[in-house]
């Protein structure tokens, strides 16, 4: 391993550093091989070296003494010194004499040919995205991993039909053969670290705490341990062969090239060469048109594949030649240019393949990054297939094995048949079946097997489909489909094969054929078909139903870590939590919905921790208080503060509505005369002042409305339903005004005055009752943060340090109202919950919105249901949803029910304002599940309800210790929507040991599970 200095920036992006955490090298390497990284690499055995490693004698210069020395060392050259030999040389003096360098080259080629005789590849080189052999040329296109999960059945069926139409269009374009290769690229942890470092503006390192470099290394180690890969499929389209005339002219011109300088034959040579060049130019023009047509087909809907870049071709060749060994993309030689025939020799030497007769596997050995690895590879062939209900009840048939987590690689050899050939073949098969039928009935007077009638009917159906179909989806194919399974040992490979076969049973049979060596080499471009056994005859729609590139698609590759996908194949879920603001121009409102105990607080805490580490400002409103321990982390020393809004440590008037809502600042950029909106005005200064004055009036009006809302929340149901309550509260608040130097105590005094002096007896009676109730509530200990001491306006808000990166607001001792109990039965302390939560949310917003607009901010609001229970709270949530984009705020809002975001009565639906959504276990209530589907923008009746109903614990929870299986998988699972992608995500942190102190600080059940190794 390489060891870097701590100050070396390169060490941030190298996951292979000396570290107490064992690290898997980049590549699809089984975890059981990780121990191989810790042991010293074995020394290569002494013995014959590979042909490319043989040291050749240096080419001699043209001096006489060197030539004599070379001749003295070669018996064949010594024989030429015989007098008769010298005489023959004199007679043929007109011929060019071979130099010693020429003879050395010939000798080296002979030695190489003998060494390569058993391992020579058919590949002779590459040109751009085209690979060449001595007989064929193949154009390669790259198809990236595509979506599948949580799409409607109709959309999934359209995915299949679109890919099937690509096959049909290729057949119409004259393509007869395809070689498709599904390869696995290791998850790019090094690239993630580089992108994440550029994306972030990390906080300063603290001595003795986890540094930014150690944080990046730990994140990379954890991702490597998950053995995640990204799929990509190469489409190799065989190009037409050269015409016989063109090939003949080329051969003839090449032959006559030796006599080009002769008087008579030279003219003929020149003429033939011109003809050959013209024929080649015409064929190249036709081939260019053909390639352009292929590119139009491959880049269209259904595949959306681009011509392979030199780096992609490089990886395809290296990956195909090293199946069974770890190999990362983007090597030093990737994209270095076209491969020549001499370069292919290096490809042949990458791995040593050995086959033990009768064992049914191929031993693969090779050196990767200075270490030798050895493994066993078994290639299985797709055999008989039953009718497959795809996509209604099954995954695509080439994806069925992906949930095992094994990096399976596929090789498909497909022949496309035109309509005439298909009908001709089917009619020939019909004649054979009828002959067998006559053999039974006419010749032997026996009842034929029922299978003959079924086969005859099936053949007739195929003929009818091909003749009557005008969509092209009945195009027929013949194919051979291989899948490679890798194990550290032969026994491990056999166990994986047994598990994979069981996964595919009973719909698809996977056959382990003889000739494993040849089957494995079939994965290399240009190699011939190993055998023709187990040919699968299918239409293009059945072939496309494999959808080998379907996978888990969500998130990006530069943000914070959320866990790993768990729908098809596990891979890290990375989330740029500010891409919605900076790239997509969407709202930052992010609902987190789940029942109590589902891990909402832990998930939000991990997001806040990673975002603050990356340089964002964080504000947390956590009434229950577990997140306050984040402020005690060593890396947040001196940049985090905790403020208690209730209890003995609270400050009187800290939540005074008149102080929480701030006035706009005159020096804000939006009031600058150079602002684009103001420069168009006739008098920019007057326009700026008018805009500022209007915003000042709006802030004053907002204080009045918030004061009225807070007082209403403190009243009982009886007082709220009095006829004049609303008018009394507004009248009192308007008399006080909306300036910042007021407080709620002044509003109470105004209500008291109305109860004494108003000319209307009904109004006086109502005001007196309202004042009596509010005055009683103001004496509660919980109300001290709303009502400052006499003669003050509140002293909490202006004291907040603007340099603090993480501010945590807690409300210890807050008594939440019990579920299902009507508000008329709440205690006064429970009735104070709504106004306190409401003003605490306003304060959290104030701490966020007072920061400059361009800086990144994370806001976490817990217990949103108490905000949504009031009209003012719903208005506040709506403001968060609409203004978060302008102020670059990622607002994580937790609630137990989707109704808090959909509106209790169907109004205030924020579904259209949400770009990212997290939905956890919502219980088995059908109403909650329907609301969650609406929040995720998923249709009902498509089977998604089952996924939501099963988002609970992975095991069965029971008090019986003998049968309790809830411990088996306690990682919380979430349905996550980001833009149009919806995936099932496990909040698993089992390998993130460098964050153990963060898990301990969160101190929740989920954090304990993470420390225990299962969450």
N, C-alpha and C positions, 0 to 999 in steps of 0.2 A: 504494500500500500504506500501511497504518497503521503508525506507529512508536510503540512504547510505551517508557516508562521501565522500566529493569530491575527497579525495585521495585514496579511496577504488577502486581498479581495477575492482572488481566485479560489481560496479555500471555502468561500461561502457557497460555491456552486459545485463542489466536488464531493459527492456522497461517499467516496471511497477513502475516507480518512481514518487514521487510528482513533478508535472510539470504543468506549466500553460496551456500546450497543452493537451486537453482531449485525452485519449488513449484507444483504444479498446483492451481488453485482447486477448491473443493469441487464435486463433480459428476462425472457420467460423461463425463469429457473425455478424448479420445484423447491419448496421450503426445506425439504430434507437434504438438499445439497448445500445448505448454508454453512454446514460444518466444514465443507471443503474450502471455504474461504479462510478459515482460521488455521488450517494446517499448511505446512510449507509445501510448495509444489514439488512433486516427484521429479527427479532428474530424468531426462530422456535416455532411454536405453542405448547402449553402444551397439552399433551395427550398421547395416547399409542405410544411407540417407536417401531422402526423396530426390527424385531426378533434378528438381529445381535447386537443391542444395549442393549438388556436386560442384566442386571447384574445378573450373576448366583452366587449362594452361593458357597463359597470356598469349595474345596474338604477337608473333614476331615482327620486327621491323624489317625493312628491305635490305639490311646489311648482309654481307656474305657470311660473316662468322656466325650470326644468329641462325641463318638458314642452314648452315652446316650442322650446327648443334641440333636443330629440329630434325634434320634428316637422320642424324646419328641415333636419335631416340625412337625412330619409327621403322620397324622392319619392312613395311611396305614401301617406304621411300628409299631404304637402302637397296632394295631389289632394283630400283630404277637406275642405280649407278652402274649396273651391268653394261658392258660395251654394246650389246645388241639393243638394250633399252635406249642408250644414248643415240644409236643409229636411227631408231624409230622416231625419236624426238626431233632429230635433224630433218627427217623426211616430212614430218608434220609441223615444221616450224611456223607455218602460216597460221596455225590454230593458236588461240590464246592459251598461254600456260597458266595452270592453276597455281596460285600462291600458297604458301603454307597456311595463311589465314583461312583460305577457302577450304583447305583440307581439314583444318581443325573444326570449322563449322560443320562440315559433313560428318566428321566423327562424333561431335557433340550431339548432332541431330539423331544419329543412329543410337547412341546411348540413351537419349531421351525417349526415343520411340520404343526401345525395349523396356524402359522403366514404366512408360505410360500405357503400355499395350492393354493392360487389364482395367485401367481407370480413365481412359481417354473420354472426354465429353464430346457430344455432337456439336456443341456450341463453337463457333469460329470467331465471333465478335459481335459488336453492337454498333449501330449508327443511330444516334438520337434515341428515340423510343422504340427502335426496331432491333430485334435480335436475329442473328443469322446462323444458319448451319450450312453444310455443303449442299443441302437440297431444298431447304425452306427458309422463309423469312416471316417473322411474326411481329406485328405491331402491338404494343402494350399500352393499355389505358388503366388509370388508377381510379377506383371507386371508393370513396370514404365511407366510414361507418354511418349508417342511417337510422332513423327513428322507427320504432314499432310499438313500444309499450303505451298503454292507455290512449290508443287511438281507437276510433270506432271501427266496428267490423267492416263497414262499407269503405272506410279510408284504407284499412289494411288490405282489403281485397283489391282496391285500386293500386296500391303499391305493387302487388303481385302482377296485376295485368299490365302495368306500365313497364315492368322489367320484361315480361313476356313479349310485349310488342317490340322491345329493343332486339330480342333474339329473332323475331320474325322479320324485322327490317334488315337485320344483318344478312339473313338468308336471301332476302330479295335483292340485296346489294351484291350477291355472288359469293358470300362467305360460306365455306363448307365446314371448316374445323375451328374449334376454339380450345384454348387452354386457360382455364381460370384458376387462379391461385389465391387462396385466402391466407394472408400472413398476419402475424401478431407483432406489433411494435410495442416494446416496453413503455409504460407510462413515463413521459418525459419529465422526471423529477428535477433533473439538472436545469432544463429549460424553465420549469416552473419557478425554481429559485431565482433565476436571473430575471424573469418577468416580474416576479413578486417584489424583488428588490427595487426594480425600476418603478413599479406601480406604487410602492409605499414611500412614505417619508418617515422612517422609523424614529421612535423616541430615542433619546440618548441612553447609552448603556450605563448601568449602575454597578459600581464595584461589588463583587460578591453575588450578583444576581445573574439570571439567565441573559446572556448577551444576544444581540441580534444575529450574530454569526452562529452561535450555538442553537438558537431557535430555528434558523433555516436548515442547519444540518439535521436536527432532530425531526423536523417535518419531512425531510427527504428520506431519512431512515425508515420512518413509519410507513411512508408510501411504498418504499421498496419491499418492506416485509409483507405487504398485502398482495404482492405478486400480480399487480394489475397490468393489463395489456390493452392496447387499442387495436381494433381490427381494421383491416383494409384489404380490398380485393383487387387483384390485377386481372384484367381481361386481355388475354393474348389472342389476337385475331390473325390467323394464318393468311398471308398474302398470296396472290396468284403466282404460279411458277412462271419463269421466262418461257416464251414461245420456243418451239423447236428450231425455227429459222434463226431467231436471234441468238440462241445458245450455240447453234452450229456456226454462225458467222463469227461469234466471239471466239470460239475454239480455233477456227481456221485462221483468223487474224492473229491470234496469239502464237499459233504454230509458225506462220509465215514471218513473224516478227524477227526470227533469227536470220532471215535472208533479206532483210529490208535494204541492205546496202549492196546487194548483188545487182548487176546491170539489168537483167531481164526479169528475174523473179521479184526484184525490188518494186518494180512498177505494179506487178500483180498484187504484191503485199500491200502497197499503198491503196490500191483500189478496194481490196477486200476490207482493209481497216476502215476506210471511209464508209462502206456499206454497214459494217458492224457498228460504227459510231452512230450512224443515222438510225439503225434499228434500236440501239440502246436508248437514244434520245427519245424516240417515239414511245418506247415502253416506259421510260421514266416519266414522261408526261401523262401517260395513261395511269400509271401507278400513283402519281400525285393527285389526279382527280379521284382515284379510288380512295386514297387516304383522306382526302377532304370529305368525301361522302361518309366514310367511317367515323370521322371526327364529329360530323353533324349528328350522326345517329347516337354516338356514345355520350355526347354532351347534352343530349335532350332529356326530357322528363323520363324518369324511370331508373336511370343509372347515374346521370350527371357526372360522368367520368371524364377526366382530362388526360391528354397524352402524358405518359410517364416522363418525369424529368430525369436527367442523368443520375441524380442522387437516388431517385426512386428505383431506377433500373439497377443501380449499384446494390441497393439494399435487397431487392428481389433476388438477385443472383447469389449474394452472400448468404441471405437467409435460407434460400432453397438448398444451398450446398452445406449448410451447417445445422439442419434440423436436428434437435436434440442437444444443442449447445446454446449457452446464453449469447445473445448478440443484440447490441443496442444500435438503433438507427443513428445516422449522422456521424459515421466514422470519419477518420482523417482523410480517407480516399474517396469518400462519397461525393459524387458529382465531379470527379476529376476529368471526365470526358469519356469518349467512346472506348470500348474494350477492343483490343486487337487480339489476334490469335495467340500471341505470346502472353497476353494478360490472362487468358483463360487457364493457362498452366498454373497460375497462382490460385485460381479458384479450385482447381483439382487438389491442391495441397492443403486446403483449409482444414479438412477433416480426414481421419482415417476410418474407413468403413470395413468392418469384418463381419462375417456371417458364419455362425456355427450351424452346420447341417442338422436339421431336426429340431432345433430349439425355437424356431418361429419368430426370431427377432434379429435386429441388426445392432451390433455394438458400434457406437459412434464415439470417437475420441478426437480431441483437438485442443489447441492452445488458444485461449481467449484472454487478452490483456495480461499476458505473461503467465497465466496459470492454465494447467491442463485439466480438462474435464472429460469424464467418460460417462456415457449413459446408454440406455437401451431404448430403441425405437421400434414400435410395432405399427404397421400400416394395416388398417382395416378397409375393406371394400363394401360399399352399400350393396346389399343383396335384394332379395324379394321385398316388395313394399305393398302393404295393404292400402286400401283407400284412406286418404288422410283428410280429416275434417279441418283443413286450414283455410281461413283463420278462425273459424267459429269456435273450435274447442281445443286447438293445439297450437303450440309455437311452430314457426317455420321449421321444416325437418332438418335443416343444417344448423339450427340453433338449439335443438333439444339438449345437446350435451354441454352447452355453455354454462348453465347454473352450477356445474360441478367445480368451476373455477380453474379447470385445466386449460392451458393455452393450446387448444386444438387447431391444427392447420389442415386445410383442405386443398385437394388438387382435383379439378374437374376437367376431363377430356370429353368434349361434346362434338358430335357431328350433326349438322343441320341438313334436313332432307327437304327437297322441294316437293311440290304437290304431286307432280307426275310420278316421281320416284316412289312416294309414299303409296299412291294408289296402285302402282305396278307391284310393289312388294306385298300389299295387302291382298290383291287378287291372286298372286302366286300362293300366298298362305291359304287363301280360301280354297284353291284347287287341291292343296295337300290335305286340308281337313276333309273335303268332300271325298277324296280318294280313300282316306282312312275309314270314313263312314261307309263307303261302298264295300270296303274290305270286310267290315264286320257284317253288314246286312246281306249283301249279294253273294259274296264268295263263301262266307261261313254261316250265314243265316243265324247270326247272333245279335243280341241287343247291344248297341254301341254304348260306351261310357257316356254318362251325362255331361262330362267335361267337354266332349267334342262339340255338343250343341252350344254350350256356354262360350267356347272359344269362337265358334262360327258366328254367334250373335255379336260377340265383342268385335270381331274383325269387320262385320258389316256396319256396326256403329262407327268404327273409325273411318271407313270409306265414306259413310254418309256425312260425318262431321267434316271431313276434308273437302268433299265435293260441294257441300252446301254452305260452308262457312265463308263469310266475307270479311270477318274481323281480323283474320290472321292468327288467332289464338289456337287454332288446331294444327299449326305447323308441328311436324313430328321431329323427334331427335333420337339419337342413340348416344349413350353416355356411360362413362366409367367414373365413379366418384370414390375417391380415397380420402381417408382421414388418418393423420399421424398422431400417435400417442407416445409421450416421452416419459420415461421413468429413470430414476437415479440408478436402479438395479433392475435386472430382468424380472424379479418377483414383483417389484413395485409396478413395473409396466404391465404385467399380467393382471394385477389387481385393478389397475385403472381400466384396463380393457374389459374386465368382467363387469365393473360398475357401469361403464359406458354402454355395454350391450344390454344390461338390465334396464338402463334408462330408455333405450330405444325400443325395447321389447314391449308389446308384441307387434307394433305397427311396422317396424323396419328391422330387417336382419342385417347384422354387420358380420361379414365373413373375414376370417383370418386365412389368407391364401398362402401358398408356397411362393418361393421367389421373393422373399422380403427385401433382399438387396436391390433387385430390379424395381420393385414397387417403390422403394424409397427414392431411388434415382429418378423415377418418373416425375417427382416434384420439381426437378430442375428444368428450366426452360430449354427446349430443343431436344430433350431426351425422348426416345420412342416410347410407345405404349408397351407396358410390361407384358400384358396378356389381354385377351378379349373375353375372358370369363366374366360372368355376372354383368352382362351388358344390360343397361336399363333403357327401355324404350318408353319414352314419355312425350307428351306434347309440351310446348314451351311454357304453358301455364303451370304444369306440374313441376317443371324444372325451376321456374322462377319462385315457386312456393318454398324453395329452400331458403331464400332470403338470408344468405350467409352473412351479409354485412349488418343485419339488424342487431342492435345492441342498446345499451343504456346511454342515452344522450341527454345530458343536463349540465348546466353550469359552464365554466370556462376554465382557463389554466393559469390564472395569475392572482386570484383573490384568496379569501380565507377558506379553511377546510370545514366542511359540515359533517363528514362521515364518508360512507361508501354506498354505492348503489346495490340493490339487492333484488332487482327484477330478473335480469338475464345473467349478466356476469359482473362480479364486483369490480369497481374502479373508484378512485377517490372522487368525491364531489367537491369541486372548487367553485367558489362563488365570489365574483367581483361585486360587492354589495353597493358599489357606486356607479356601475355601468348603466343602470336605469336612468340616472341623472345626467351623466356625462356623455353617453353614447346614444341611448335610445330616447332621451327626453321624456321619461315616464315618471310616474309618481313613486315616491319612496315608501309609501305605506305598505307594511308587511304584516298581515295578520298571522298569529301563531295560535292555533285553535286546538285544544285537547282538554280532556277531563283532568281533574287533580291527580297528581302522581304520575303524569305521563312524560315528565322531563322538559316542560316548557322553560322553567327557570334555568335549568342547566344548559339547554341549547342556546338560549339568549345570552347567558353569561359567557359561553365560549365564543360567541360571535362578537360580543362587546370586547372581550379580552384581546382577541386577534386584531380587531379593528383599531383599538387604541394603541396596540403595539406597532401597528402600521402607520400611526400618525394621526388618526382621527380623534376628534373630541367626543367624549362619551358622557351622556347624562342618563342616569338610571333612576326610575321611580319604582322602588320595590317595597311595598307596604310590609310584607312579612319579614324582610331584612336579611335573607341568606347571602345576597350578593354584596352586602357591605364588606365582606371579608376580602373582596377583590382589591379594596383600597390598601390592604395590609401586605400585598405581594411585594417582594423586594424590588422588582423592576418598576413598580409604580410609586416608589418612594419619593415623596415631596411633590408629586404631580396628581395625587388623588385625595379627595376629601369626602367625608361622610357627614351629612346634616340630618339630625333627627327632627322631624316635624311634629311629633307628639311626645308626650312623656316629660320627665323632669328636665331633660336637656334641651327642650324646644325653646325658641325665643319668641316672646310675645309679639304678635303682629307680623310674623314671618310670612304668613299667607294672606295678608291684607290685600284684597283685590285691587285697591287703588294704587298699591306699590308694586304688585306683581306685574301688572300690565304697564309697560314702559312707553314713554313718548318716543316718537321717531327722532333720530339725530339729524340736525341740520347739515352736518358734514358728510352724510351718507352719499355714495356715488349717484343714487337715483335723483338727488336734488342738485346735482352739479349742472351748471349751464352747458357743459359740453356733452351731457347725456344725449344719445341719439333722439330720444322722444322729445327733448326740450329744444334742441337746436333748430327744429323746424318752425318753432314759434316766432312771432314777430318780435317779442321781447323775452328772450330766454330767462333773464333774471326774474322778471315778474311771473313768468310761468312756473319757475321753480319755487318761488315763494308761495304762490297759490297752491301748488301741489303739497307743499309742506304744511300750510295752514289747514288744508282739507284733511290731511292725515292726522294732524293734532286733534281736530274736532272728532274724527272717527275714533281715535284712542279714548277720548273723553266719553263718548257715547258708549263705547265698549265697556268701560269701567262701570258705568251706570247699569248696563244690562247684566254684567257679571255679578254685581252687588245684589241686584234683585234676585237673580237665580240662586245665589248662595243662601239668601234669607228664606226663599221658598223651600229649599231642601231641608231647612231646619224646622219647618212647621209640621204639625200633625195633619192627618187627612181631614179632620174636622175643620181646622182653620183654613186649609187650602181651598175647600169647597165653599167658603163663605162668598157671598156675592161681591163684596167690595175689597177683597184681599188684594187682588192684582192691582187695582187702581191705587190703593193705599200705599203699597210698596213702591210703585213707580212714582207716585207723587212725592213721597219722602226722598227717594233717591235723586229725583230731579231738583228738589229744593237744595240738597247738599251740593250737587254739581259733580263734574267728572274730573276735576283736577287731581293731581297726584298727592296733594297735601291733606287729603281727607281719609276717613276710615269708617268702618261699619258702625262704630259707636255713635257717630254723628247721624247716621241714618236712623238708628234706634231713637235718638232724641227727637228727630223730625217726626217719626211715627207717634211718639208720645204727645208731641205738640198737636198733631192732627186729631188725636183722640180727645184733646181738650178744647180745641178752638174751632173745629170744622163746623159750619152751620148745619150740615146734614146729620141728623141724629143717628141714622143707620151707619153712616161712615164713621162717626165718632165711636159707636159701639164696636164696630169691626176693628178699628185702629187700636182701641183699648185692649181688645182680646189678643190681637196679633202682637202688640207690644209686650203684654204680660208673658206670652209664650216665648218670644224671642229673648226677652230679658232674662228669663229663667235659663234658657239654653246658653246664653253668653257667659253664665257663671260656671259652666262645666270646665273641668281641667282641660278637656280636649279642645275647647273653643279658644284657648288663650292665643293660639297662632292666628286666629281670625280677628280677634279684638285686642288691639294693642292697649298698653297702659294709658291711663288718663294723661292727656297733654302730649301724646306722641302719635306718630302715624305708622309705627312699625320699624324695626331696626334690623331686619334680616336680609332683605333682598340686596341692598346696596353693598353689603359686606362680602359678597361672594367674590373670590379671587378669579380674575379673568384669565390668569395664567394656568389654572388648574386644567389638566387634560381629562380627568375622570371625576365627575360629581355624582354622588350616590345619595338619594333622598330616601329616608326610611321613616316609617310611622309605627314605632314600637307601641304595643298596647292597644292598637286600633281594633275595635270590636266589630267584625263584619256581621251584617245581618244574617240570620240563619236562612237556609234555602227552604222555600215553600211556606214561610210564615208571612202573613200579610203585614204591610207596613204599619197598620194601626196597632199591632201588638209589639212593635219594636220598642226597646228601651231608649231613653234619650241619648245614651252613649252610642247605640247602634244607629240612631238617626243622624248622628254627626258624621258617619262614614262618608255619605255622598258628598256633602260640601267640602270635607277635608280632601277626599280623593280628587274632586273637581279642581280645587285650587292648587293642589300639589301637581296635577297635570299641567295646569296653566304655568306654574313656576318652572316645571321641567321644560316646557316649550320656551319660556322666557330665557332660560339659560342657554338654550340651543339657538334661538333666533337672534340673540344679541351678538353672537359671533359673526365675523364677516361671512358674506354669502359664499365666497369661493372656497372656504375650508370645508373639509369633510366632517360630518357629524353623525353620531349614532345615538338614537333616542330609544330607550326601552321603557314601556309603560305596562305595568302588570295590573291585573284585575280590571280590565276594561269594561266589564259588565256593569259596574257601578257608574261609570261615565255614561254609558249608553242608555241607562235607565231614565235620564233626564234629557230634555230638549237642548239645554245648554251643553251637556256633554256630547251629544250627537253633533252639535255645531262645531265643537272643538275637534272631534275626530275628522269631520269633513274638512276643517281647516288644515289639519295635519296632512290629509290625503292630497289636497290641492296645492299647498304651499311648499311641501317637502322637496319638490323638484327644483324650485327656484332657490331654495336655501341649502340644497345639497344635504338633505337630512334622510338618513335611513331610519325609519320609525318602526321599531319592532313592538307591536301591540298584542299583548296576550289576552286571551279570553277562553272561557270554557265552552262556549256555544257559538256556532256560526251566525246565529240570529243577531249577535251584537254588531256584526258588520253588514248583515242583510236588512236590518230594520225589523223592529218588533212587530210592526203592522204592515210590512211590505214596502214601507217608504225608507228613505235614506239608504238605499242600496249602494254599497261602495264597491261592488264587484268590478265595475268598469274602471275604477280608479286603482285597482291593485294589479301590479305587474308580477310580483312574487308572493306566494302563499305557502304556509306550512300548516298541514293538517295532520294531527296525530290521532291517538285513540279517542274517539268521540262517543264510545259506548255503543250499545246495540239499538239505540232509539232510532227508528226509521226517519223521524222528522229531522234529527240532527244529521243523519247520513245524507238526506236529501239536501240540506243546507250546505253541507261540506262539498257535495258534488257541484252545487251552484257556485260556490266560492272558488273551486278548482276549475270551473268552466268545463266540466265533463257532463255528458248527457246521461240521463237515467235510462234504465232498462238495457244497458250494455254489459252488465256483470261487474261494474266497478263498485257496486254496493258491497260485494263480498270482500273486496280488498280493504275497504274502510272498516268493515265489521271485524276483520282479523288483524287489526293493527296493534292489538294488545301484546301481552308477553308471548314469547315464543313457546313457552311450555304451558302445562296445566297447573294452575295454582290451587293448592289444597293444604289444609292443616295437617293432613296425614303425612308424616315424614317419609313413609315408605313409598308413597306414590306421588309426592310433590316433584314436579319437573319444571317449575317456573324458573329455577336457577339456570337452566340449560342455555338460555339466550335471553339475557335481560337488557340487551341493547334496545333502546327505544327506536321505533320505526315511524317514519313520516312520509306522507304523500306530499311531495314538493312540486310546486308549479313555478317555473321560471319562463316567462314569455309563453310560447306555445308548447314547451316541453314539460311533461309531467312524468315523474319517476318515483319509485319506491326507494327510500333512503334509510339506511341503518346508521344511527348516531353511535358509531363504534369508535372507541378510542383505545383499543387494546394495545396497540404498538406505540402510542404516543407517551412513552415513559418520561420524556423530558418535561412534560406538562403535569407531572404527578402533583406538584405543589399547587397548581391551579385547581385540580380536581379536589384536593383536600380543602382548599379555601372555599369552594362552592358548598361543600359539606351537605350535599343532598344524597338521596339514595342512589341516584344515577351516578354521581361522582364516586361513591363507594364501589359501585359495580365496575366502574372504569378502572379503579385502582385494583380491583380484584381480578380483572382480566377478562370480563365477559361483556362489558358495556361498550 
